Amino acid sequence: MNVGVIGQAVGLFAVTNIDDILVLALYFSQGAGHKGAARNIAVGQYLGFAAILAAAVAAAFGATFLPESAVPYLGLLPLGLGIKAAVQAWRRRGDDEETQAKQGGPKILEVAAVTFANGGDNIGVYVPVFATAGAGGMSVYVVVFLILLAVWIAAGRYFATRPVIAKALSRWGHILMPIVLIGIGLLILIEGGAFGL
């Protein structure tokens, strides 16, 4: 295995996924105390990221599932989920902590959808790298990315469980999650030029 390719894969993953740590920390905060929440977050993250990798690999081999002009519209997924979370937070604003705790943690498909939509720009970065790396190099990138994804999930959980951060997220997470999701959605839409933005 080429050490240079591994190093490039580590660097590429880090710069294209740094924002995911905040989203993961918010999910882990939202799922605190809910049975199976950590599993749902990890599975959802892996499903969403596997879809990103599948799209990038397919495009590197010349097949595309989505026309390039459709990628910016993936921003509608986190935008819609953010609006849904904001409405739920507004409806629950008078609920006590015990009532809010019964609402459940993050769902696998929601996490996967946000991960995939937030990674739309990653696909654009990964395709030329994968195409020039060849099948062997591409395999190294994919393996390194999947290993680092576990590190990212652990980091998100770590940050969400630090006392100072956990206290802030438990107090403000229900407000931060919709803001972050709506922000991600708008950023994807605007940067991609969706709807002529």
PEUR-V397752 format. One record per residue. N is the residue number from 1. RES is the residue in one letter. SS is DSSP state (2 for helix, 1 for strand, 0 for the rest). PHI is phi in degrees with one decimal (none if undefined). Layout:
# PEUR-V397752
n: [N | N]
res: [RES | RES]
ss: [SS | SS]
phi: [PHI | PHI]
This chain:
# PEUR-V397752
n: [1 | 2 | 3 | 4 | 5 | 6 | 7 | 8 | 9 | 10 | 11 | 12 | 13 | 14 | 15 | 16 | 17 | 18 | 19 | 20 | 21 | 22 | 23 | 24 | 25 | 26 | 27 | 28 | 29 | 30 | 31 | 32 | 33 | 34 | 35 | 36 | 37 | 38 | 39 | 40 | 41 | 42 | 43 | 44 | 45 | 46 | 47 | 48 | 49 | 50 | 51 | 52 | 53 | 54 | 55 | 56 | 57 | 58 | 59 | 60 | 61 | 62 | 63 | 64 | 65 | 66 | 67 | 68 | 69 | 70 | 71 | 72 | 73 | 74 | 75 | 76 | 77 | 78 | 79 | 80 | 81 | 82 | 83 | 84 | 85 | 86 | 87 | 88 | 89 | 90 | 91 | 92 | 93 | 94 | 95 | 96 | 97 | 98 | 99 | 100 | 101 | 102 | 103 | 104 | 105 | 106 | 107 | 108 | 109 | 110 | 111 | 112 | 113 | 114 | 115 | 116 | 117 | 118 | 119 | 120 | 121 | 122 | 123 | 124 | 125 | 126 | 127 | 128 | 129 | 130 | 131 | 132 | 133 | 134 | 135 | 136 | 137 | 138 | 139 | 140 | 141 | 142 | 143 | 144 | 145 | 146 | 147 | 148 | 149 | 150 | 151 | 152 | 153 | 154 | 155 | 156 | 157 | 158 | 159 | 160 | 161 | 162 | 163 | 164 | 165 | 166 | 167 | 168 | 169 | 170 | 171 | 172 | 173 | 174 | 175 | 176 | 177 | 178 | 179 | 180 | 181 | 182 | 183 | 184 | 185 | 186 | 187 | 188 | 189 | 190 | 191 | 192 | 193 | 194 | 195 | 196 | 197]
res: [M | N | V | G | V | I | G | Q | A | V | G | L | F | A | V | T | N | I | D | D | I | L | V | L | A | L | Y | F | S | Q | G | A | G | H | K | G | A | A | R | N | I | A | V | G | Q | Y | L | G | F | A | A | I | L | A | A | A | V | A | A | A | F | G | A | T | F | L | P | E | S | A | V | P | Y | L | G | L | L | P | L | G | L | G | I | K | A | A | V | Q | A | W | R | R | R | G | D | D | E | E | T | Q | A | K | Q | G | G | P | K | I | L | E | V | A | A | V | T | F | A | N | G | G | D | N | I | G | V | Y | V | P | V | F | A | T | A | G | A | G | G | M | S | V | Y | V | V | V | F | L | I | L | L | A | V | W | I | A | A | G | R | Y | F | A | T | R | P | V | I | A | K | A | L | S | R | W | G | H | I | L | M | P | I | V | L | I | G | I | G | L | L | I | L | I | E | G | G | A | F | G | L]
ss: [0 | 0 | 2 | 2 | 2 | 2 | 2 | 2 | 2 | 2 | 2 | 2 | 2 | 2 | 2 | 2 | 2 | 0 | 0 | 2 | 2 | 2 | 2 | 2 | 2 | 2 | 2 | 2 | 2 | 2 | 2 | 0 | 0 | 0 | 0 | 0 | 2 | 2 | 2 | 2 | 2 | 2 | 2 | 2 | 2 | 2 | 2 | 2 | 2 | 2 | 2 | 2 | 2 | 2 | 2 | 2 | 2 | 2 | 2 | 2 | 0 | 0 | 0 | 0 | 0 | 0 | 0 | 2 | 2 | 2 | 2 | 2 | 2 | 2 | 2 | 2 | 2 | 2 | 2 | 2 | 2 | 2 | 2 | 2 | 2 | 2 | 2 | 2 | 2 | 2 | 2 | 0 | 0 | 0 | 0 | 0 | 2 | 2 | 2 | 2 | 2 | 0 | 0 | 0 | 0 | 0 | 0 | 2 | 2 | 2 | 2 | 2 | 2 | 2 | 2 | 2 | 2 | 2 | 0 | 2 | 2 | 2 | 2 | 2 | 2 | 2 | 2 | 2 | 2 | 2 | 2 | 2 | 2 | 2 | 2 | 2 | 2 | 2 | 2 | 2 | 2 | 2 | 2 | 2 | 2 | 2 | 2 | 2 | 2 | 2 | 2 | 2 | 2 | 2 | 2 | 2 | 2 | 2 | 2 | 2 | 2 | 0 | 2 | 2 | 2 | 2 | 2 | 2 | 2 | 2 | 2 | 2 | 2 | 2 | 2 | 2 | 2 | 2 | 2 | 2 | 2 | 2 | 2 | 2 | 2 | 2 | 2 | 2 | 2 | 2 | 2 | 2 | 0 | 2 | 2 | 2 | 0]
phi: [none | -78.5 | -62.8 | -62.0 | -66.4 | -62.4 | -61.4 | -64.7 | -64.0 | -61.1 | -62.5 | -64.2 | -62.0 | -60.2 | -73.1 | -90.5 | -127.4 | -59.9 | -68.6 | -67.0 | -63.9 | -63.8 | -62.3 | -62.9 | -61.0 | -64.6 | -62.4 | -64.4 | -65.0 | -63.7 | -90.6 | -55.7 | 84.4 | -101.1 | -62.4 | 81.6 | -64.5 | -61.2 | -63.2 | -60.0 | -66.0 | -64.1 | -64.2 | -61.6 | -62.9 | -66.8 | -62.7 | -62.6 | -72.2 | -62.9 | -65.9 | -61.7 | -62.7 | -61.0 | -65.7 | -67.5 | -64.3 | -60.6 | -66.1 | -63.8 | -89.5 | 100.8 | -98.1 | -129.7 | -88.2 | -121.7 | -64.0 | -54.9 | -68.2 | -86.7 | -57.4 | -60.0 | -74.6 | -62.1 | -61.3 | -66.7 | -63.1 | -65.8 | -61.6 | -63.3 | -66.0 | -67.0 | -64.6 | -59.4 | -64.4 | -65.7 | -63.2 | -63.8 | -63.1 | -64.3 | -66.1 | -95.8 | -59.4 | -96.0 | -70.6 | -78.4 | -62.1 | -65.7 | -65.9 | -65.1 | -65.3 | -76.2 | -70.7 | 96.5 | -94.4 | -60.8 | -93.8 | -54.9 | -68.2 | -66.2 | -61.4 | -62.3 | -64.2 | -66.3 | -60.0 | -65.3 | -63.8 | -69.0 | -95.9 | -56.4 | -71.8 | -61.0 | -56.8 | -61.4 | -79.9 | -71.1 | -56.6 | -64.7 | -65.6 | -63.9 | -63.6 | -85.9 | -78.8 | 76.9 | -61.8 | -64.8 | -64.3 | -61.9 | -61.1 | -62.2 | -57.4 | -62.4 | -62.7 | -61.6 | -60.0 | -67.2 | -67.7 | -66.9 | -61.7 | -63.2 | -64.3 | -64.0 | -62.2 | -62.5 | -65.2 | -59.8 | -66.8 | -58.5 | -63.3 | -69.3 | -104.7 | -70.9 | -50.0 | -66.1 | -68.4 | -60.2 | -63.8 | -64.8 | -68.4 | -68.5 | -82.8 | -115.8 | -58.2 | -66.3 | -92.8 | -65.4 | -57.5 | -61.6 | -63.1 | -64.3 | -63.7 | -63.9 | -61.4 | -61.6 | -59.6 | -64.5 | -60.5 | -62.5 | -63.7 | -70.1 | -62.0 | -85.7 | 75.6 | -65.5 | 56.7 | 73.6 | -73.0]
